[in-house]
Every structure is written in C-alpha cells, then in structure tokens.
Amino acid sequence: MNFPPMAWIILALGVLWLVLRLWSRKAEEKRQEERDARMAELLAERERLLGHDDSPHSLGAVVSDSTPPAKPKAPSENVCAGCRMVNPPDAKTCAGCGLEL
C-alpha cells in the first residue's frame, strides 16, 4: 500500500476527529449526570426545608379560595396637609398651624 503523504495526514486527522468527538461526548454525559445528581440533592434539600407540602408556595394566596384574616387596625396618627406635622389620632385641628384635619 503506497498512499501519498497527504492521504495519511487526512486519515490521521479523521481518526483524531473521531477520538475527540467520542471523548467530548463522554465528558458531556458525565457533566450531565453530575448536574442531575446535584439538582436532585437541591430539590431534596428544598423539600426538607419547606416541609412536605405539595402545593406551590408562591401561588398559595392566589389559588386559595379563603380570604386572609383581617389585621386589627390601630389608630393612625394624623398628618397635617399644611405643615406636615404629626398630630394625635383624636385631634381635630393641627397643633402646629391650627388647620382643621
């Protein structure tokens, strides 16, 4: 078999390309397996931290049919529109400028 040198070079490059392609495919499969294993660990840790509730936590208030309990309102302080002074809740006029609240 007397092949020209260029044929040997092309053959060697073809074999090298196949070897590199197989090597990169195996490396990508290994990375994907490691990624999947890490994702499974993170999901298990999240479930452990959040409890065993199967409902999505971010949509709980949107999906729920019940209304949230009302918070008792504390008397708020009145702010004067003229001088921006804070007055007690039962005040009828501003203590600073005398405007009616």
Helices and strands as residue ranges (DSSP letters): H 5-50, H 60-63, E 78-79, E 86-87
